[in-house]
């Protein structure tokens, strides 16, 4: 999938992508995202709305990328996560996207990929559960 992103897909630009998510959700849905763990449920609702409208991941790929960066920023702000280039991690082959979150010495997660799965496969990929799985 070829993404046309406003910012580069780098750890340094991930917060900028996350802010695009915050702005889009506020402007389109009237929902305020505040980077809290609880806000992941609000983002789940937005994604579920897209799913109910039969929107494909391909149609909104750049938006989903920004949503994934938002989820990653929740890890950064509340779980001491750090953005990493996937190619430089053990997730290089499995990630499917250029950025992942590192949690501790040997734990990595893929919030961008999770957002795509949330749209494509539904509630079993709920974002709050994803966060809790890596932080508890």
N, CA, C and O atoms as CSV, one atom per row, in Angstrom:
chain,resi,resn,atom,element,x,y,z
A,1,UNK,N,N,0.843,-1.170,0.000
A,1,UNK,CA,C,0.000,0.000,0.000
A,1,UNK,C,C,0.895,1.242,0.000
A,1,UNK,O,O,1.789,1.377,0.836
A,2,UNK,N,N,0.650,2.110,-0.915
A,2,UNK,CA,C,1.410,3.360,-1.029
A,2,UNK,C,C,0.675,4.460,-0.270
A,2,UNK,O,O,-0.463,4.798,-0.594
A,3,UNK,N,N,1.331,5.007,0.730
A,3,UNK,CA,C,0.726,6.075,1.525
A,3,UNK,C,C,1.274,7.427,1.092
A,3,UNK,O,O,2.476,7.580,0.873
A,4,UNK,N,N,0.395,8.392,0.974
A,4,UNK,CA,C,0.800,9.771,0.694
A,4,UNK,C,C,0.594,10.571,1.973
A,4,UNK,O,O,-0.486,11.105,2.228
A,5,UNK,N,N,1.645,10.637,2.761
A,5,UNK,CA,C,1.568,11.244,4.082
A,5,UNK,C,C,1.991,12.701,4.056
A,5,UNK,O,O,2.828,13.099,3.245
A,6,UNK,N,N,1.416,13.486,4.935
A,6,UNK,CA,C,1.762,14.905,5.047
A,6,UNK,C,C,3.156,15.091,5.640
A,6,UNK,O,O,3.863,16.035,5.289
A,7,UNK,N,N,3.544,14.196,6.531
A,7,UNK,CA,C,4.853,14.243,7.194
A,7,UNK,C,C,5.585,12.938,6.907
A,7,UNK,O,O,4.956,11.948,6.533
A,8,UNK,N,N,6.904,12.922,7.077
A,8,UNK,CA,C,7.622,11.664,6.859
A,8,UNK,C,C,7.212,10.611,7.890
A,8,UNK,O,O,6.763,10.941,8.988
A,9,UNK,N,N,7.371,9.366,7.526
A,9,UNK,CA,C,7.061,8.258,8.435
A,9,UNK,C,C,8.298,7.972,9.282
A,9,UNK,O,O,8.979,6.964,9.100
A,10,UNK,N,N,8.568,8.884,10.211
A,10,UNK,CA,C,9.735,8.776,11.084
A,10,UNK,C,C,9.293,8.902,12.536
A,10,UNK,O,O,8.229,9.452,12.816
A,11,UNK,N,N,10.106,8.393,13.461
A,11,UNK,CA,C,9.766,8.560,14.877
A,11,UNK,C,C,9.582,10.027,15.269
A,11,UNK,O,O,8.716,10.352,16.081
A,12,UNK,N,N,10.386,10.897,14.697
A,12,UNK,CA,C,10.307,12.319,15.036
A,12,UNK,C,C,8.998,12.955,14.580
A,12,UNK,O,O,8.497,13.876,15.226
A,13,UNK,N,N,8.445,12.472,13.477
A,13,UNK,CA,C,7.213,13.050,12.927
A,13,UNK,C,C,5.945,12.354,13.422
A,13,UNK,O,O,4.842,12.822,13.140
A,14,UNK,N,N,6.078,11.257,14.146
A,14,UNK,CA,C,4.891,10.529,14.619
A,14,UNK,C,C,3.937,11.417,15.426
A,14,UNK,O,O,2.725,11.309,15.241
A,15,UNK,N,N,4.437,12.296,16.319
A,15,UNK,CA,C,3.502,13.178,17.033
A,15,UNK,C,C,2.729,14.114,16.103
A,15,UNK,O,O,1.582,14.461,16.386
A,16,UNK,N,N,3.349,14.522,15.003
A,16,UNK,CA,C,2.650,15.369,14.029
A,16,UNK,C,C,1.518,14.596,13.355
A,16,UNK,O,O,0.428,15.131,13.150
A,17,UNK,N,N,1.780,13.343,13.016
A,17,UNK,CA,C,0.722,12.496,12.452
A,17,UNK,C,C,-0.408,12.322,13.463
A,17,UNK,O,O,-1.584,12.364,13.101
A,18,UNK,N,N,-0.046,12.125,14.735
A,18,UNK,CA,C,-1.060,11.964,15.785
A,18,UNK,C,C,-1.930,13.211,15.894
A,18,UNK,O,O,-3.141,13.113,16.091
A,19,UNK,N,N,-1.318,14.372,15.767
A,19,UNK,CA,C,-2.085,15.621,15.845
A,19,UNK,C,C,-3.059,15.743,14.673
A,19,UNK,O,O,-4.137,16.318,14.825
A,20,UNK,N,N,-2.692,15.209,13.506
A,20,UNK,CA,C,-3.631,15.178,12.382
A,20,UNK,C,C,-4.878,14.384,12.763
A,20,UNK,O,O,-5.993,14.763,12.406
A,21,UNK,N,N,-4.690,13.291,13.482
A,21,UNK,CA,C,-5.820,12.492,13.968
A,21,UNK,C,C,-6.701,13.320,14.887
A,21,UNK,O,O,-7.919,13.359,14.716
A,22,UNK,N,N,-6.090,13.979,15.858
A,22,UNK,CA,C,-6.843,14.792,16.819
A,22,UNK,C,C,-7.675,15.838,16.083
A,22,UNK,O,O,-8.858,16.013,16.373
A,23,UNK,N,N,-7.056,16.532,15.133
A,23,UNK,CA,C,-7.754,17.578,14.377
A,23,UNK,C,C,-8.882,17.010,13.531
A,23,UNK,O,O,-9.980,17.566,13.506
A,24,UNK,N,N,-8.620,15.905,12.836
A,24,UNK,CA,C,-9.639,15.316,11.966
A,24,UNK,C,C,-10.846,14.841,12.765
A,24,UNK,O,O,-11.987,15.088,12.375
A,25,UNK,N,N,-10.602,14.165,13.874
A,25,UNK,CA,C,-11.708,13.652,14.682
A,25,UNK,C,C,-12.520,14.808,15.273
A,25,UNK,O,O,-13.746,14.731,15.350
A,26,UNK,N,N,-11.845,15.867,15.684
A,26,UNK,CA,C,-12.553,17.040,16.217
A,26,UNK,C,C,-13.386,17.711,15.126
A,26,UNK,O,O,-14.554,18.033,15.343
A,27,UNK,N,N,-12.787,17.920,13.955
A,27,UNK,CA,C,-13.470,18.629,12.871
A,27,UNK,C,C,-14.617,17.836,12.259
A,27,UNK,O,O,-15.652,18.409,11.919
A,28,UNK,N,N,-14.448,16.536,12.116
A,28,UNK,CA,C,-15.445,15.724,11.420
A,28,UNK,C,C,-16.488,15.156,12.373
A,28,UNK,O,O,-17.679,15.148,12.061
A,29,UNK,N,N,-16.047,14.686,13.525
A,29,UNK,CA,C,-16.951,14.010,14.462
A,29,UNK,C,C,-17.345,14.869,15.661
A,29,UNK,O,O,-18.292,14.539,16.375
A,30,UNK,N,N,-16.618,15.977,15.889
A,30,UNK,CA,C,-16.882,16.800,17.062
A,30,UNK,C,C,-16.436,16.149,18.361
A,30,UNK,O,O,-16.922,16.500,19.436
A,31,UNK,N,N,-15.517,15.206,18.264
A,31,UNK,CA,C,-15.016,14.468,19.425
A,31,UNK,C,C,-13.616,14.965,19.755
A,31,UNK,O,O,-12.762,15.072,18.875
A,32,UNK,N,N,-13.387,15.267,21.026
A,32,UNK,CA,C,-12.076,15.724,21.473
A,32,UNK,C,C,-11.260,14.535,21.962
A,32,UNK,O,O,-11.688,13.796,22.848
A,33,UNK,N,N,-10.093,14.361,21.381
A,33,UNK,CA,C,-9.145,13.340,21.825
A,33,UNK,C,C,-8.044,14.034,22.611
A,33,UNK,O,O,-7.451,15.003,22.137
A,34,UNK,N,N,-7.770,13.537,23.812
A,34,UNK,CA,C,-6.821,14.210,24.706
A,34,UNK,C,C,-5.584,13.373,25.052
A,34,UNK,O,O,-4.869,13.690,26.002
A,35,UNK,N,N,-5.335,12.324,24.298
A,35,UNK,CA,C,-4.180,11.437,24.502
A,35,UNK,C,C,-4.275,10.627,25.788
A,35,UNK,O,O,-3.277,10.058,26.229
A,36,UNK,N,N,-5.447,10.564,26.393
A,36,UNK,CA,C,-5.624,9.715,27.571
A,36,UNK,C,C,-5.882,8.280,27.116
A,36,UNK,O,O,-6.287,8.039,25.978
A,37,UNK,N,N,-5.645,7.345,28.009
A,37,UNK,CA,C,-5.959,5.949,27.708
A,37,UNK,C,C,-7.453,5.817,27.419
A,37,UNK,O,O,-7.852,5.057,26.536
A,38,UNK,N,N,-8.270,6.548,28.154
A,38,UNK,CA,C,-9.721,6.496,27.962
A,38,UNK,C,C,-10.140,6.986,26.575
A,38,UNK,O,O,-11.171,6.561,26.053
A,39,UNK,N,N,-9.351,7.871,25.982
A,39,UNK,CA,C,-9.699,8.395,24.657
A,39,UNK,C,C,-9.607,7.331,23.569
A,39,UNK,O,O,-10.159,7.511,22.484
A,40,UNK,N,N,-8.921,6.232,23.842
A,40,UNK,CA,C,-8.844,5.153,22.853
A,40,UNK,C,C,-10.231,4.584,22.566
A,40,UNK,O,O,-10.496,4.144,21.446
A,41,UNK,N,N,-11.111,4.585,23.553
A,41,UNK,CA,C,-12.489,4.122,23.335
A,41,UNK,C,C,-13.224,5.049,22.369
A,41,UNK,O,O,-14.027,4.590,21.558
A,42,UNK,N,N,-12.952,6.342,22.454
A,42,UNK,CA,C,-13.564,7.294,21.519
A,42,UNK,C,C,-13.073,7.037,20.098
A,42,UNK,O,O,-13.852,7.075,19.146
A,43,UNK,N,N,-11.771,6.775,19.967
A,43,UNK,CA,C,-11.224,6.492,18.641
A,43,UNK,C,C,-11.791,5.183,18.106
A,43,UNK,O,O,-12.057,5.064,16.910
A,44,UNK,N,N,-11.975,4.206,18.978
A,44,UNK,CA,C,-12.635,2.960,18.575
A,44,UNK,C,C,-14.012,3.239,17.981
A,44,UNK,O,O,-14.387,2.643,16.971
A,45,UNK,N,N,-14.762,4.141,18.602
A,45,UNK,CA,C,-16.097,4.489,18.105
A,45,UNK,C,C,-16.023,5.103,16.711
A,45,UNK,O,O,-16.847,4.798,15.849
A,46,UNK,N,N,-15.042,5.961,16.495
A,46,UNK,CA,C,-14.871,6.585,15.180
A,46,UNK,C,C,-14.572,5.512,14.137
A,46,UNK,O,O,-15.162,5.507,13.056
A,47,UNK,N,N,-13.657,4.608,14.464
A,47,UNK,CA,C,-13.300,3.547,13.519
A,47,UNK,C,C,-14.490,2.628,13.280
A,47,UNK,O,O,-14.721,2.194,12.152
A,48,UNK,N,N,-15.242,2.329,14.323
A,48,UNK,CA,C,-16.428,1.485,14.156
A,48,UNK,C,C,-17.447,2.168,13.241
A,48,UNK,O,O,-18.128,1.495,12.467
A,49,UNK,N,N,-17.558,3.487,13.323
A,49,UNK,CA,C,-18.434,4.220,12.413
A,49,UNK,C,C,-18.006,4.063,10.962
A,49,UNK,O,O,-18.844,3.880,10.079
A,50,UNK,N,N,-16.705,4.134,10.715
A,50,UNK,CA,C,-16.187,3.909,9.360
A,50,UNK,C,C,-16.515,2.492,8.904
A,50,UNK,O,O,-16.919,2.263,7.764
A,51,UNK,N,N,-16.334,1.568,9.808
A,51,UNK,CA,C,-16.608,0.157,9.513
A,51,UNK,C,C,-18.082,-0.047,9.161
A,51,UNK,O,O,-18.406,-0.751,8.204
A,52,UNK,N,N,-18.971,0.570,9.939
A,52,UNK,CA,C,-20.407,0.451,9.686
A,52,UNK,C,C,-20.792,1.070,8.343
A,52,UNK,O,O,-21.757,0.647,7.706
A,53,UNK,N,N,-20.022,2.078,7.923
A,53,UNK,CA,C,-20.265,2.719,6.627
A,53,UNK,C,C,-19.567,1.991,5.480
A,53,UNK,O,O,-19.569,2.469,4.346
A,54,UNK,N,N,-18.974,0.844,5.774
A,54,UNK,CA,C,-18.276,0.012,4.777
A,54,UNK,C,C,-17.124,0.733,4.097
A,54,UNK,O,O,-16.857,0.509,2.917
A,55,UNK,N,N,-16.445,1.595,4.836
A,55,UNK,CA,C,-15.270,2.283,4.308
A,55,UNK,C,C,-14.103,1.302,4.338
A,55,UNK,O,O,-13.881,0.627,5.343
A,56,UNK,N,N,-13.364,1.225,3.243
A,56,UNK,CA,C,-12.222,0.304,3.196
A,56,UNK,C,C,-10.958,0.978,3.722
A,56,UNK,O,O,-10.839,2.203,3.701
A,57,UNK,N,N,-10.036,0.175,4.185
A,57,UNK,CA,C,-8.754,0.690,4.669
A,57,UNK,C,C,-8.023,1.435,3.556
A,57,UNK,O,O,-7.374,2.449,3.812
A,58,UNK,N,N,-8.123,0.948,2.348
A,58,UNK,CA,C,-7.454,1.602,1.219
A,58,UNK,C,C,-7.982,3.026,1.016
A,58,UNK,O,O,-7.211,3.934,0.704
A,59,UNK,N,N,-9.276,3.220,1.190
A,59,UNK,CA,C,-9.885,4.538,0.995
A,59,UNK,C,C,-9.398,5.570,2.006
A,59,UNK,O,O,-9.316,6.757,1.692
A,60,UNK,N,N,-9.079,5.128,3.203
A,60,UNK,CA,C,-8.718,6.055,4.283
A,60,UNK,C,C,-7.357,5.711,4.898
A,60,UNK,O,O,-7.136,5.930,6.089
A,61,UNK,N,N,-6.461,5.179,4.093
A,61,UNK,CA,C,-5.176,4.684,4.609
A,61,UNK,C,C,-4.380,5.761,5.339
A,61,UNK,O,O,-3.838,5.502,6.413
A,62,UNK,N,N,-4.302,6.943,4.782
A,62,UNK,CA,C,-3.534,8.009,5.434
A,62,UNK,C,C,-4.169,8.408,6.768
A,62,UNK,O,O,-3.468,8.680,7.743
A,63,UNK,N,N,-5.488,8.438,6.798
A,63,UNK,CA,C,-6.196,8.742,8.042
A,63,UNK,C,C,-5.926,7.662,9.076
A,63,UNK,O,O,-5.657,7.970,10.237
A,64,UNK,N,N,-5.994,6.405,8.671
A,64,UNK,CA,C,-5.718,5.309,9.597
A,64,UNK,C,C,-4.282,5.361,10.105
A,64,UNK,O,O,-4.021,5.043,11.266
A,65,UNK,N,N,-3.357,5.759,9.248
A,65,UNK,CA,C,-1.967,5.910,9.693
A,65,UNK,C,C,-1.901,6.938,10.821
A,65,UNK,O,O,-1.236,6.709,11.832
A,66,UNK,N,N,-2.584,8.063,10.652
A,66,UNK,CA,C,-2.573,9.085,11.709
A,66,UNK,C,C,-3.267,8.572,12.969
A,66,UNK,O,O,-2.840,8.885,14.080
A,67,UNK,N,N,-4.334,7.787,12.807
A,67,UNK,CA,C,-4.998,7.183,13.966
A,67,UNK,C,C,-4.026,6.270,14.710
A,67,UNK,O,O,-3.974,6.280,15.940
A,68,UNK,N,N,-3.260,5.482,13.960
A,68,UNK,CA,C,-2.278,4.597,14.579
A,68,UNK,C,C,-1.201,5.365,15.314
A,68,UNK,O,O,-0.734,4.939,16.371
A,69,UNK,N,N,-0.805,6.497,14.755
A,69,UNK,CA,C,0.177,7.340,15.447
A,69,UNK,C,C,-0.417,7.913,16.726
A,69,UNK,O,O,0.289,8.070,17.722
A,70,UNK,N,N,-1.695,8.222,16.705
A,70,UNK,CA,C,-2.349,8.682,17.934
A,70,UNK,C,C,-2.283,7.588,19.004
A,70,UNK,O,O,-1.919,7.855,20.150
A,71,UNK,N,N,-2.631,6.375,18.628
A,71,UNK,CA,C,-2.565,5.259,19.581
A,71,UNK,C,C,-1.137,5.112,20.104
A,71,UNK,O,O,-0.926,4.910,21.300
A,72,UNK,N,N,-0.166,5.214,19.208
A,72,UNK,CA,C,1.231,5.136,19.632
A,72,UNK,C,C,1.602,6.234,20.604
A,72,UNK,O,O,2.345,6.001,21.557
A,73,UNK,N,N,1.091,7.429,20.369
A,73,UNK,CA,C,1.382,8.541,21.281
A,73,UNK,C,C,0.777,8.316,22.665
A,73,UNK,O,O,1.326,8.786,23.661
A,74,UNK,N,N,-0.333,7.611,22.735
A,74,UNK,CA,C,-0.882,7.256,24.049
A,74,UNK,C,C,0.113,6.351,24.780
A,74,UNK,O,O,0.331,6.514,25.981
A,75,UNK,N,N,0.711,5.405,24.065
A,75,UNK,CA,C,1.761,4.569,24.662
A,75,UNK,C,C,2.954,5.416,25.106
A,75,UNK,O,O,3.501,5.202,26.188
A,76,UNK,N,N,3.354,6.366,24.284
A,76,UNK,CA,C,4.498,7.226,24.616
A,76,UNK,C,C,4.209,8.022,25.889
A,76,UNK,O,O,5.052,8.106,26.782
A,77,UNK,N,N,3.028,8.597,25.962
A,77,UNK,CA,C,2.700,9.503,27.071
A,77,UNK,C,C,2.340,8.796,28.378
A,77,UNK,O,O,2.505,9.363,29.458
A,78,UNK,N,N,1.852,7.561,28.278
A,78,UNK,CA,C,1.362,6.902,29.492
A,78,UNK,C,C,2.082,5.600,29.841
A,78,UNK,O,O,1.924,5.093,30.952
A,79,UNK,N,N,2.859,5.060,28.927
A,79,UNK,CA,C,3.506,3.766,29.190
A,79,UNK,C,C,5.004,3.796,28.887
A,79,UNK,O,O,5.640,2.750,28.760
A,80,UNK,N,N,5.557,4.998,28.773
A,80,UNK,CA,C,6.990,5.163,28.505
A,80,UNK,C,C,7.426,4.499,27.198
A,80,UNK,O,O,8.559,4.036,27.068
A,81,UNK,N,N,6.505,4.463,26.238
A,81,UNK,CA,C,6.835,3.917,24.929
A,81,UNK,C,C,7.724,4.864,24.149
A,81,UNK,O,O,7.785,6.061,24.432
A,82,UNK,N,N,8.407,4.314,23.171
A,82,UNK,CA,C,9.256,5.111,22.286
A,82,UNK,C,C,9.017,4.668,20.852
A,82,UNK,O,O,8.944,3.474,20.559
A,83,UNK,N,N,8.897,5.644,19.968
A,83,UNK,CA,C,8.763,5.337,18.547
A,83,UNK,C,C,10.088,4.799,18.030
A,83,UNK,O,O,11.156,5.284,18.404
A,84,UNK,N,N,10.006,3.793,17.167
A,84,UNK,CA,C,11.178,3.213,16.520
A,84,UNK,C,C,10.851,2.943,15.055
A,84,UNK,O,O,9.701,2.688,14.695
A,85,UNK,N,N,11.879,3.003,14.224
A,85,UNK,CA,C,11.717,2.544,12.845
A,85,UNK,C,C,11.607,1.026,12.893
A,85,UNK,O,O,12.477,0.357,13.450
A,86,UNK,N,N,10.568,0.492,12.326
A,86,UNK,CA,C,10.340,-0.955,12.376
A,86,UNK,C,C,11.515,-1.723,11.784
A,86,UNK,O,O,11.872,-2.791,12.282
A,87,UNK,N,N,12.116,-1.191,10.729
A,87,UNK,CA,C,13.217,-1.879,10.053
A,87,UNK,C,C,14.416,-2.113,10.964
A,87,UNK,O,O,15.257,-2.965,10.677
A,88,UNK,N,N,14.499,-1.371,12.046
A,88,UNK,CA,C,15.627,-1.508,12.974
A,88,UNK,C,C,15.242,-2.278,14.237
A,88,UNK,O,O,15.923,-2.187,15.258
A,89,UNK,N,N,14.164,-3.024,14.163
A,89,UNK,CA,C,13.681,-3.777,15.328
A,89,UNK,C,C,13.449,-5.236,14.941
A,89,UNK,O,O,13.484,-5.575,13.758
A,90,UNK,N,N,13.214,-6.095,15.921
A,90,UNK,CA,C,12.859,-7.481,15.609
A,90,UNK,C,C,11.536,-7.606,14.840
A,90,UNK,O,O,11.229,-8.674,14.309
A,91,UNK,N,N,10.763,-6.536,14.778
A,91,UNK,CA,C,9.487,-6.559,14.057
A,91,UNK,C,C,9.630,-6.196,12.581
A,91,UNK,O,O,8.628,-6.030,11.884
A,92,UNK,N,N,10.848,-6.074,12.107
A,92,UNK,CA,C,11.092,-5.583,10.747
A,92,UNK,C,C,10.247,-6.297,9.694
A,92,UNK,O,O,9.667,-5.640,8.829
A,93,UNK,N,N,10.168,-7.590,9.748
A,93,UNK,CA,C,9.422,-8.330,8.724
A,93,UNK,C,C,7.925,-8.386,8.996
A,93,UNK,O,O,7.125,-8.469,8.063
A,94,UNK,N,N,7.551,-8.341,10.246
A,94,UNK,CA,C,6.149,-8.546,10.608
A,94,UNK,C,C,5.327,-7.268,10.680
A,94,UNK,O,O,4.103,-7.323,10.556
A,95,UNK,N,N,5.961,-6.127,10.876
A,95,UNK,CA,C,5.221,-4.901,11.175
A,95,UNK,C,C,4.303,-4.456,10.046
A,95,UNK,O,O,3.147,-4.118,10.298
A,96,UNK,N,N,4.783,-4.447,8.817
A,96,UNK,CA,C,3.954,-3.985,7.714
A,96,UNK,C,C,3.878,-2.475,7.569
A,96,UNK,O,O,3.412,-1.970,6.548
A,97,UNK,N,N,4.329,-1.756,8.576
A,97,UNK,CA,C,4.355,-0.296,8.561
A,97,UNK,C,C,5.715,0.159,9.072
A,97,UNK,O,O,6.385,-0.590,9.784
A,98,UNK,N,N,6.133,1.366,8.724
A,98,UNK,CA,C,7.502,1.785,9.043
A,98,UNK,C,C,7.776,2.116,10.502
A,98,UNK,O,O,8.940,2.218,10.892
A,99,UNK,N,N,6.740,2.286,11.322
A,99,UNK,CA,C,6.940,2.694,12.711
A,99,UNK,C,C,6.301,1.707,13.677
A,99,UNK,O,O,5.217,1.180,13.427
A,100,UNK,N,N,6.989,1.470,14.779
A,100,UNK,CA,C,6.453,0.662,15.873
A,100,UNK,C,C,6.783,1.363,17.185
A,100,UNK,O,O,7.563,2.315,17.222
A,101,UNK,N,N,6.182,0.880,18.246
A,101,UNK,CA,C,6.456,1.393,19.590
A,101,UNK,C,C,7.288,0.359,20.342
A,101,UNK,O,O,6.980,-0.833,20.325
A,102,UNK,N,N,8.344,0.831,21.001
A,102,UNK,CA,C,9.123,-0.025,21.885
A,102,UNK,C,C,8.700,0.253,23.320
A,102,UNK,O,O,8.638,1.402,23.758
A,103,UNK,N,N,8.411,-0.825,24.042
A,103,UNK,CA,C,8.024,-0.759,25.454
A,103,UNK,C,C,9.008,-1.629,26.227
A,103,UNK,O,O,8.903,-2.855,26.200
A,104,UNK,N,N,9.943,-1.021,26.899
A,104,UNK,CA,C,10.956,-1.802,27.601
A,104,UNK,C,C,12.010,-2.321,26.648
A,104,UNK,O,O,12.056,-1.938,25.479
A,105,UNK,N,N,12.853,-3.197,27.159
A,105,UNK,CA,C,14.006,-3.656,26.388
A,105,UNK,C,C,13.633,-4.508,25.181
A,105,UNK,O,O,14.207,-4.334,24.106
A,106,UNK,N,N,12.688,-5.417,25.339
A,106,UNK,CA,C,12.422,-6.390,24.279
A,106,UNK,C,C,10.966,-6.480,23.842
A,106,UNK,O,O,10.585,-7.452,23.190
A,107,UNK,N,N,10.158,-5.510,24.176
A,107,UNK,CA,C,8.740,-5.558,23.830
A,107,UNK,C,C,8.422,-4.463,22.823
A,107,UNK,O,O,8.753,-3.294,23.020
A,108,UNK,N,N,7.772,-4.872,21.742
A,108,UNK,CA,C,7.383,-3.948,20.685
A,108,UNK,C,C,5.916,-4.170,20.358
A,108,UNK,O,O,5.399,-5.279,20.494
A,109,UNK,N,N,5.252,-3.109,19.926
A,109,UNK,CA,C,3.883,-3.249,19.437
A,109,UNK,C,C,3.706,-2.375,18.204
A,109,UNK,O,O,4.489,-1.461,17.944
A,110,UNK,N,N,2.665,-2.681,17.461
A,110,UNK,CA,C,2.421,-2.053,16.168
A,110,UNK,C,C,1.056,-1.351,16.183
A,110,UNK,O,O,0.079,-1.902,15.677
A,111,UNK,N,N,0.979,-0.151,16.754
A,111,UNK,CA,C,-0.322,0.517,16.839
A,111,UNK,C,C,-0.902,0.906,15.480
A,111,UNK,O,O,-2.122,0.949,15.323
A,112,UNK,N,N,-0.061,1.184,14.516
A,112,UNK,CA,C,-0.578,1.541,13.188
A,112,UNK,C,C,-1.253,0.326,12.561
A,112,UNK,O,O,-2.370,0.419,12.053
A,113,UNK,N,N,-0.576,-0.796,12.600
A,113,UNK,CA,C,-1.162,-2.028,12.083
A,113,UNK,C,C,-2.438,-2.410,12.815
A,113,UNK,O,O,-3.381,-2.914,12.205
A,114,UNK,N,N,-2.469,-2.169,14.130
A,114,UNK,CA,C,-3.656,-2.502,14.928
A,114,UNK,C,C,-4.862,-1.682,14.480
A,114,UNK,O,O,-5.972,-2.210,14.414
A,115,UNK,N,N,-4.665,-0.410,14.173
A,115,UNK,CA,C,-5.773,0.430,13.711
A,115,UNK,C,C,-6.323,-0.095,12.385
A,115,UNK,O,O,-7.538,-0.138,12.194
A,116,UNK,N,N,-5.446,-0.490,11.477
A,116,UNK,CA,C,-5.909,-1.066,10.213
A,116,UNK,C,C,-6.716,-2.338,10.476
A,116,UNK,O,O,-7.773,-2.537,9.878
A,117,UNK,N,N,-6.220,-3.197,11.369
A,117,UNK,CA,C,-6.957,-4.425,11.702
A,117,UNK,C,C,-8.291,-4.102,12.364
A,117,UNK,O,O,-9.283,-4.796,12.143
A,118,UNK,N,N,-8.312,-3.062,13.166
A,118,UNK,CA,C,-9.565,-2.668,13.837
A,118,UNK,C,C,-10.637,-2.355,12.803
A,118,UNK,O,O,-11.790,-2.760,12.951
A,119,UNK,N,N,-10.251,-1.630,11.753
A,119,UNK,CA,C,-11.215,-1.312,10.699
A,119,UNK,C,C,-11.581,-2.562,9.904
A,119,UNK,O,O,-12.756,-2.808,9.632
A,120,UNK,N,N,-10.594,-3.334,9.542
A,120,UNK,CA,C,-10.826,-4.472,8.654
A,120,UNK,C,C,-11.506,-5.654,9.336
A,120,UNK,O,O,-12.314,-6.347,8.718
A,121,UNK,N,N,-11.182,-5.890,10.617
A,121,UNK,CA,C,-11.631,-7.126,11.260
A,121,UNK,C,C,-12.572,-6.926,12.446
A,121,UNK,O,O,-13.166,-7.892,12.924
A,122,UNK,N,N,-12.718,-5.700,12.926
A,122,UNK,CA,C,-13.729,-5.440,13.936
A,122,UNK,C,C,-13.277,-5.413,15.379
A,122,UNK,O,O,-12.109,-5.184,15.691
A,123,UNK,N,N,-14.248,-5.656,16.253
A,123,UNK,CA,C,-14.093,-5.441,17.690
A,123,UNK,C,C,-13.020,-6.281,18.361
A,123,UNK,O,O,-12.524,-5.899,19.421
A,124,UNK,N,N,-12.645,-7.419,17.776
A,124,UNK,CA,C,-11.592,-8.209,18.415
A,124,UNK,C,C,-10.256,-7.473,18.427
A,124,UNK,O,O,-9.310,-7.904,19.087
A,125,UNK,N,N,-10.181,-6.375,17.704
A,125,UNK,CA,C,-8.965,-5.555,17.674
A,125,UNK,C,C,-9.197,-4.204,18.353
A,125,UNK,O,O,-8.603,-3.197,17.966
A,126,UNK,N,N,-10.050,-4.193,19.351
A,126,UNK,CA,C,-10.369,-2.975,20.096
A,126,UNK,C,C,-9.092,-2.335,20.661
A,126,UNK,O,O,-8.232,-3.026,21.208
A,127,UNK,N,N,-8.985,-1.033,20.525
A,127,UNK,CA,C,-7.759,-0.317,20.877
A,127,UNK,C,C,-7.481,-0.284,22.374
A,127,UNK,O,O,-6.325,-0.366,22.789
A,128,UNK,N,N,-8.512,-0.167,23.178
A,128,UNK,CA,C,-8.301,-0.165,24.629
A,128,UNK,C,C,-7.734,-1.503,25.087
A,128,UNK,O,O,-6.835,-1.539,25.928
A,129,UNK,N,N,-8.247,-2.596,24.544
A,129,UNK,CA,C,-7.725,-3.921,24.889
A,129,UNK,C,C,-6.282,-4.073,24.424
A,129,UNK,O,O,-5.459,-4.664,25.123
A,130,UNK,N,N,-5.982,-3.550,23.263
A,130,UNK,CA,C,-4.612,-3.572,22.739
A,130,UNK,C,C,-3.673,-2.860,23.706
A,130,UNK,O,O,-2.609,-3.378,24.045
A,131,UNK,N,N,-4.069,-1.681,24.144
A,131,UNK,CA,C,-3.240,-0.929,25.085
A,131,UNK,C,C,-3.039,-1.726,26.372
A,131,UNK,O,O,-1.915,-1.864,26.854
A,132,UNK,N,N,-4.115,-2.239,26.916
A,132,UNK,CA,C,-4.035,-2.988,28.181
A,132,UNK,C,C,-3.181,-4.255,28.039
A,132,UNK,O,O,-2.471,-4.636,28.970
A,133,UNK,N,N,-3.253,-4.898,26.879
A,133,UNK,CA,C,-2.464,-6.116,26.665
A,133,UNK,C,C,-0.966,-5.849,26.776
A,133,UNK,O,O,-0.207,-6.722,27.198
A,134,UNK,N,N,-0.544,-4.660,26.402
A,134,UNK,CA,C,0.883,-4.334,26.440
A,134,UNK,C,C,1.307,-3.584,27.693
A,134,UNK,O,O,2.499,-3.347,27.891
A,135,UNK,N,N,0.364,-3.210,28.537
A,135,UNK,CA,C,0.735,-2.390,29.700
A,135,UNK,C,C,0.362,-3.017,31.037
A,135,UNK,O,O,0.665,-2.445,32.084
A,136,UNK,N,N,-0.287,-4.173,31.028
A,136,UNK,CA,C,-0.630,-4.806,32.309
A,136,UNK,C,C,-0.026,-6.184,32.412
A,136,UNK,O,O,-0.209,-6.865,33.421
